[in-house]
Every structure is written in structure tokens, then in C-alpha cells.
């Protein structure tokens, strides 16, 4: 049985007054400055009205908040007001992790609804698959993402989502894309290895985060068939969304991956040895020759590398939290109610650190957890949510693994990596994708 938290007024009031201060003090300062130009009595009246408004607003929210705290309406535990996300913004995903350790599913309260956050794989399976139709992006999320994503696949539901996914799925299943992407991956891997070789020779620091038919052609052909539906703006939105999906996510994951390898040199050496055994490449091979020699069959042998990348994604998922919206009242598998209009979030970052999901060593970087007699073991996508799950599961999952394995193996065959400052712990920037703050500064050393 989930226990509801106990709160005291001394815990609630400081947060309420904090938010009042955010509104009150800047506005008061503005009106005091205008005192040089208008009468004192007018300023006092305006400040008084503003003060009354802020206090009234805080009182209304406090009443709503307390009502939710003492309610026995069979809803998820209340972990705080929604304003806590602002207070803890710079370490938002760690804050969500600390709450998830207390309650696998909880609520944050807004003046008009709740935002539900879950790390429960059973709830996540229900949200992303079983009751998929009830948990879409919704108008609130779509409007929130509109300026960046427009009507791209990240921000839409219904017919637009189905249309884009259907066209994209055709392209992801073609041999043309596989062959073209393999060529591009090899070329870029060889180029990067060459750049790293120069840095290793000159002992320079490197920043690893500096960041035929194709999918755009398929959408352009569709535009010619239906120009009213496939407008230039719609094409722009679609293209931008797929660029973000394919570029930022893989780049960020590789950054965290090499960071973890530097923190765990034994894992780094073990992967390098696996690459040598899988490719059987000679020590005197060039970076270009190695990249061109590397086959899909070679990459498929690299189970430990695959496990290490997956372990990185478990702890540092490309999208740390994903938000849906409840279209109708519902009851989740844990027995608690969700109301129409509630935000429903699953926390991929927090989930990777939950002992009730991954065991007592959940916080440890241990690729071996993914291997069974040396062979990679697939976990439920509702437990390992880095690529989403259900109908919205990432179309480019296998391409992402292929790209990351090719690049990682091309570097680790030739070089060992070490952090420039080993005493400094890497941190993230709170944003849509999990990007490392200030880049990843490494030294590379030739290992041949």
C-alpha cells in the first residue's frame, strides 16, 4: 500500500511566499522607480492593489493545495506544488529522482489540475500502449512545443502523427537508407578518428561534444501529390523534428558514453579488446581503412559495446522525461485516479536510478547487467524507456545503435581516452534532451 506523505504548514508556506516574492518584488521595484514621475498616492494605491492581488492568488492556491493534501479521493500522493519545478530547475531530473525514490508515482499540484509523474513500468506500459488513445500530446503540450516543433511528429497526435510516422516507417525499412547511412557513418567515423589522431599526437585537449532517396525526398514527393496538406511550413516542421531526433539524441548519448568510459577504464579496455577480436584488424591499419573494413557482421559481434551503450542510456537517457496528457478520466494499474486534463509524465532519467526496478546497484554503471552468457539480453521497453515504447517507439532505434557502435569502435580501436579534469563531475543542462554542460574535455592517447 502506498503511504501518503505528511506535510506541515511550515513546509508549504515558505514555497508559497517564495513564489509571491517572484511576482511581488519586481513589480514593486518597477512602481517605486516610476515614483519619480507620478504622485506618491497613486503609487501607494497601485502597490496596495498589487499586494492584495498577490496575497489573494496565493491564498486561493493554498486552499486548493491543502484540499488536495487532505483529500481521500483515491488519487496519487501529493509531492508538492508545481512551483517546485522552478525552485529545483537547475537539478530538475535529480529532484524528480529523489521524489521517485519515495513514491513510484506522485502528483505535483497546479491551481487547476495535477501533473502526475511515474517511474512505475506497469503504469508506463498502460500509458504508452494499453491506453495509448487516452494519453497523447494534447493541446497543452502541442502549444508548449509549437514554436520549435510546429506540426512535426514530436508535437502532434491523430492524423498528422499517423501520416508522418507511416511515411517515415517506409523509409526506415528500405535498403537504400541502410546503405546510405552506413556510408555516411563510416566516412564521419574515419574523419573523427583522423582528427583525434592529430590531437593525440600533439597532446591537445579535445571536446567530444562539439557536435540517393532520403526521408526528406519521400516527404517532398508526398508534397507534390498533396500540396495543400504538405505545405512548406509543414515540411519544415517535419524535417526539423527528424533532424533533432537523429542528431541531438545520438550525439548526447555518445558524450555521456565516453564520459562513463573515462570513469570506468576497465570497461573502456574491455570494449577495445572486443573491437579488436570482432574485426581482426591489423595494428598498422589506417583510420580510413578500418572504417571501410568494419562490417555490419563485425558490429553485431560487439555485445559488450552494445551493453555499455545501453547502460549509458539507462542512466543518461536522451529524453529524460516525457509528458503526455490525459484526454479522459482514468484509473491507472496502481489503482489511483487520473483526471481529464492532467499531465502524465514518465521519468526515464529517474527510472534508471530506482532500486525497485534495477536492483540495489541501480546507480552503478555496470554493462554486465545486460548480458546473459555474453549475449545481450533485451529488457521490456516499459522498464527501459530510452526509446519510448508502444506505438510511438523510436523508428530510428536500430540506426542509432548502429551509428553509435560504428563511431565508438572506430575510436576505441585506436585510442584510449582520459578526462582532462578527473575531479570534476559532469552535469546536465535542464532542457528537452540531456545535454552535458560545458562539453566533454578529454585527452586521447594512441593505443597501437
C-alpha positions in Angstrom: 0.0 0.0 0.0 1.4 3.4 -1.0 1.7 5.7 2.0 0.6 9.3 1.6 3.1 11.9 2.7 2.7 14.1 5.7 3.1 17.8 5.3 3.3 20.7 7.8 2.3 24.3 7.2 5.9 25.3 7.8 6.9 23.2 4.8 4.2 24.7 2.5 4.3 28.4 3.4 7.9 29.2 2.5 7.4 27.8 -1.0 4.2 29.8 -1.4 5.9 33.0 -0.1 8.8 32.3 -2.5 6.5 32.4 -5.5 4.8 35.5 -4.1 8.1 37.2 -3.9 8.9 36.4 -7.5 5.8 38.3 -8.5 5.7 41.0 -5.9 9.2 42.4 -5.6 10.0 43.1 -9.3 6.6 44.7 -9.7 7.1 46.8 -6.5 10.5 47.9 -7.7 9.0 49.0 -11.1 6.4 51.2 -9.4 8.9 52.7 -7.0 11.0 53.7 -9.9 8.0 55.4 -11.6 7.6 57.4 -8.4 9.9 60.0 -9.9 7.2 60.7 -12.5 3.9 60.2 -10.8 2.4 61.0 -7.5 3.1 59.1 -4.3 -0.5 58.5 -3.5 -1.0 56.8 -6.9 1.9 54.5 -6.3 0.6 53.5 -2.9 -2.8 52.7 -4.4 -1.2 50.6 -7.2 1.2 48.8 -4.8 -1.7 48.1 -2.4 -3.9 46.6 -5.2 -0.9 44.5 -6.4 -0.2 43.3 -2.9 -3.9 42.4 -2.4 -3.9 40.5 -5.7 -0.8 38.5 -5.0 -1.9 37.6 -1.5 -5.3 36.7 -2.8 -3.9 34.5 -5.5 -1.5 32.8 -3.0 -4.5 32.2 -0.6 -6.6 30.6 -3.4 -3.7 28.3 -4.4 -3.0 27.4 -0.7 -6.6 26.4 -0.2 -6.6 24.2 -3.3 -3.3 22.7 -2.3 -4.4 21.9 1.3 -7.7 20.5 -0.1 -5.7 18.1 -2.3 -3.4 17.1 0.6 -6.3 16.0 2.8 -8.5 14.6 0.0 -9.3 10.9 0.2 -10.4 10.8 -3.5 -8.0 7.9 -4.2 -5.5 9.9 -6.1 -1.7 9.7 -6.2 0.3 11.1 -3.3 1.0 14.8 -3.4 4.7 15.5 -3.5 4.5 19.3 -3.6 3.3 22.3 -5.7 4.2 22.6 -9.4 6.3 25.6 -8.5 8.9 23.2 -7.1 10.0 22.5 -10.6 11.1 26.2 -10.8 12.8 26.1 -7.5 14.8 23.0 -8.4 15.1 23.8 -12.1 18.9 23.5 -12.4 18.8 20.0 -10.9 15.3 19.1 -12.1 15.9 15.5 -13.0 17.7 14.8 -9.7 14.8 16.3 -7.9 12.4 14.1 -9.7 14.6 11.1 -8.9 14.5 11.9 -5.2 10.7 12.0 -5.3 10.5 8.8 -7.3 12.5 7.0 -4.6 9.7 7.8 -2.1 6.7 7.3 -4.4 6.9 5.4 -7.7 4.0 7.6 -8.9 3.2 11.0 -7.4 1.5 14.3 -8.2 2.5 18.0 -8.3 -0.4 20.4 -7.8 -1.3 23.3 -10.0 -4.2 25.7 -9.3 -6.5 23.9 -11.7 -5.2 20.4 -12.2 -2.5 17.9 -11.3 0.7 16.8 -13.1 1.3 13.0 -12.5 4.8 11.7 -12.6 5.5 8.0 -12.7 8.5 5.6 -12.7 6.3 2.5 -12.5 6.9 0.2 -15.5 3.4 -1.2 -15.2 1.8 2.3 -15.3 4.1 3.2 -18.2 3.0 0.2 -20.2 -0.6 1.2 -19.6 0.0 4.8 -20.7 2.2 4.1 -23.7 0.5 1.0 -25.1 -2.7 -0.3 -23.4 -4.5 3.0 -23.2 -2.4 4.8 -25.9 -5.5 6.6 -27.2 -6.1 8.4 -23.9 -2.5 9.6 -23.4 -1.5 11.7 -26.4 0.4 15.0 -26.6 -2.8 17.0 -26.1 -3.3 20.7 -26.8 -1.3 21.9 -23.8 1.9 20.0 -24.8 1.5 20.8 -28.5 1.1 24.5 -27.8 4.2 24.4 -25.5 6.3 22.9 -28.3 4.8 24.8 -31.1 7.5 27.4 -31.6 10.2 24.8 -32.0 8.4 21.7 -33.3 5.5 23.2 -35.1 3.4 20.4 -36.6 6.3 17.9 -36.5 6.0 14.4 -35.2 7.1 15.3 -31.7 4.2 17.7 -31.1 1.2 16.2 -32.9 -1.4 13.5 -32.4 -4.1 11.9 -34.5 -3.9 12.0 -38.3 -0.8 14.2 -38.6 1.1 11.9 -36.3 0.0 8.8 -38.2 0.7 10.4 -41.6 4.3 11.3 -40.7 5.1 8.1 -38.9 3.7 6.0 -41.8 5.8 7.8 -44.4 8.9 7.7 -42.2 8.5 4.0 -41.5 8.6 3.2 -45.2 12.0 5.0 -45.5 13.5 3.4 -42.3 12.7 0.0 -43.7 14.4 0.5 -47.1 17.8 -0.9 -48.1 18.6 2.5 -49.7 18.6 4.2 -46.3 20.6 1.5 -44.6 23.3 1.6 -47.3 23.4 5.4 -47.5 23.6 5.8 -43.7 26.3 3.1 -43.4 28.5 5.0 -45.9 27.9 8.3 -44.1 28.6 6.8 -40.7 31.9 5.2 -41.9 33.0 8.5 -43.5 32.3 10.5 -40.4 33.9 7.9 -38.1 37.1 7.9 -40.2 37.2 11.7 -40.2 36.7 11.9 -36.5 39.3 9.3 -35.8 41.8 11.2 -38.0 41.1 14.5 -36.1 41.5 12.6 -32.7 44.8 11.2 -34.1 46.2 14.7 -34.7 45.1 15.8 -31.2 46.7 12.7 -29.6 50.0 13.3 -31.4 50.1 16.9 -30.4 48.7 16.2 -26.9 45.9 18.6 -27.4 42.7 18.6 -25.4 39.5 17.7 -27.4 35.9 18.5 -26.8 33.9 15.4 -27.7 30.5 17.2 -27.6 31.2 19.8 -30.4 28.7 18.3 -32.0 20.1 8.7 -53.2 16.5 8.8 -51.8 16.2 10.0 -48.3 13.5 10.7 -45.8 13.2 14.4 -46.9 12.8 13.2 -50.5 9.9 11.0 -49.5 8.1 13.8 -47.8 8.8 16.1 -50.8 7.3 13.6 -53.2 4.3 13.4 -50.9 4.1 17.2 -51.0 3.8 17.1 -54.8 0.8 14.8 -54.5 -1.0 16.9 -51.9 0.4 20.5 -51.9 -2.5 21.9 -49.8 -1.8 19.4 -47.0 2.0 19.3 -47.3 2.8 23.0 -47.1 6.3 24.4 -46.9 5.8 25.1 -43.2 4.6 21.6 -42.6 7.7 20.2 -44.4 9.9 22.5 -42.4 8.4 21.2 -39.1 8.7 17.6 -40.2 12.3 18.0 -41.3 13.4 19.8 -38.1 11.8 17.2 -35.9 13.6 14.3 -37.6 16.9 16.3 -37.5 16.5 16.7 -33.7 15.5 13.1 -33.3 18.5 11.8 -35.3 21.3 14.3 -34.3 21.0 15.6 -30.8 20.0 12.3 -29.2 22.8 10.2 -30.6 25.4 13.0 -30.0 24.4 13.5 -26.4 24.4 9.7 -25.7 27.9 9.4 -27.1 29.1 12.2 -25.0 27.8 10.5 -21.8 29.1 7.2 -23.1 32.7 8.4 -23.4 32.4 10.2 -20.0 31.4 6.9 -18.4 34.3 5.0 -20.1 36.8 7.6 -18.7 35.2 7.0 -15.2 35.5 3.2 -15.8 38.8 2.5 -17.6 38.3 -1.3 -17.2 35.1 -1.1 -19.3 36.9 1.1 -21.8 39.7 -1.5 -22.2 37.2 -4.4 -22.4 35.3 -2.7 -25.2 38.6 -2.0 -27.1 39.6 -5.7 -26.8 36.2 -6.8 -28.1 36.6 -4.5 -31.1 40.0 -6.0 -31.9 38.6 -9.5 -31.7 35.5 -8.8 -33.7 37.3 -7.0 -36.6 40.6 -8.9 -36.5 42.2 -5.7 -37.9 45.9 -5.3 -38.0 47.6 -2.8 -35.8 49.1 -0.9 -38.8 45.7 -0.3 -40.4 44.8 3.4 -41.1 41.6 5.1 -39.7 40.1 5.2 -43.2 40.9 1.5 -43.9 39.4 0.5 -40.6 36.2 2.4 -41.1 35.7 0.9 -44.6 36.6 -2.6 -43.4 34.1 -2.5 -40.5 31.1 -4.6 -41.5 27.6 -5.0 -40.0 28.5 -8.5 -39.0 31.5 -7.2 -37.1 29.3 -4.7 -35.2 26.8 -7.5 -34.4 29.5 -9.4 -32.6 30.1 -6.5 -30.2 27.7 -7.4 -27.5 29.7 -5.8 -24.7 29.8 -2.5 -26.6 26.0 -2.7 -27.2 25.5 -3.3 -23.4 27.7 -0.4 -22.5 25.8 2.0 -24.8 22.5 0.7 -23.3 23.8 1.1 -19.8 24.7 4.7 -20.7 21.1 5.2 -22.0 19.7 3.7 -18.8 21.4 6.3 -16.6 21.5 9.2 -19.1 18.5 8.8 -21.5 18.5 11.2 -24.4 15.0 12.4 -23.3 15.0 12.5 -19.5 11.2 13.0 -19.0 8.3 12.8 -21.5 4.9 14.3 -21.0 1.5 13.1 -22.1 -2.0 14.5 -21.4 -5.0 12.6 -20.1 -7.9 13.0 -22.5 -10.5 11.5 -20.1 -10.8 10.4 -16.5 -9.0 7.1 -16.0 -7.6 4.7 -13.4 -4.0 3.6 -13.7 -3.0 0.0 -12.9 -1.8 1.0 -9.5 -5.5 1.8 -8.6 -5.2 5.6 -8.5 -7.3 8.0 -10.4 -6.2 10.3 -13.2 -8.5 13.2 -14.2 -9.2 14.6 -17.6 -6.7 17.3 -18.4 -4.0 16.0 -16.0 -0.4 16.0 -17.3 1.0 12.4 -17.2 4.8 12.2 -17.2 7.1 9.1 -17.3 10.6 9.8 -15.9 13.3 7.9 -17.9 16.2 9.6 -16.0 14.7 8.8 -12.6 13.8 5.2 -13.6 17.4 4.3 -14.3 18.2 5.1 -10.7 15.4 3.2 -9.0 16.4 0.2 -6.9 12.9 -1.2 -7.1 13.4 -1.5 -10.9 17.1 -2.4 -11.4 18.2 -3.7 -8.0 20.5 -2.3 -5.3 23.2 -1.4 -7.8 20.8 0.7 -9.9 23.1 3.8 -9.6 26.2 1.9 -10.8 27.4 1.8 -14.3 27.6 -1.9 -15.0 27.2 -3.1 -18.6 27.2 -6.7 -17.4 23.6 -6.4 -16.2 22.6 -6.5 -19.9 24.4 -9.7 -20.7 23.5 -13.4 -20.4 26.4 -15.7 -21.1 28.0 -12.9 -23.1 24.9 -12.3 -25.2 22.8 -9.1 -25.0 19.5 -9.6 -23.2 16.6 -7.3 -24.1 14.6 -5.8 -21.3 11.0 -4.6 -21.5 10.7 -1.2 -23.3 8.4 -0.1 -20.4 11.3 -0.7 -18.0 14.0 0.7 -20.3 12.2 3.7 -21.8 15.1 5.5 -23.5 13.5 4.9 -26.9 9.9 5.3 -25.7 7.5 2.3 -26.2 4.3 1.3 -27.7 3.0 2.9 -31.0 5.4 5.9 -30.5 8.6 3.8 -30.1 11.6 5.3 -31.8 11.7 4.4 -35.5 15.5 5.0 -35.6 16.4 2.8 -32.6 18.5 0.3 -34.6 20.1 3.1 -36.7 21.1 4.9 -33.6 22.8 1.8 -32.2 24.5 1.1 -35.5 25.8 4.7 -35.7 27.0 4.8 -32.1 28.7 1.4 -32.3 30.5 2.2 -35.5 31.8 5.5 -34.2 32.7 4.1 -30.8 34.5 1.1 -32.2 36.4 3.3 -34.8 37.8 5.4 -31.9 38.4 2.8 -29.3 40.4 0.6 -31.7 43.0 3.4 -32.0 42.8 5.5 -28.8 42.4 5.5 -25.0 40.6 8.5 -23.5 41.1 10.2 -20.2 39.3 13.2 -18.7 41.2 16.5 -18.6 39.9 17.1 -15.0 39.1 13.8 -13.3 38.0 15.6 -10.1 35.1 17.3 -12.0 31.8 15.6 -12.1 29.8 16.1 -15.3 26.4 17.7 -15.0 23.5 18.2 -17.4 21.7 21.3 -18.6 17.9 21.1 -17.9 16.3 21.0 -21.4 14.3 18.8 -23.7 17.3 16.5 -24.3 20.0 15.5 -21.8 22.9 17.7 -22.9 26.2 17.9 -20.9 27.1 21.3 -19.5 30.3 22.8 -20.9 31.1 19.9 -23.1 33.4 16.9 -22.5 37.1 17.7 -22.4 39.3 14.7 -23.0 42.9 13.7 -23.8 43.4 11.0 -26.4 46.3 8.6 -26.3 47.3 6.2 -29.1 47.0 2.5 -28.0 48.6 1.0 -31.1 
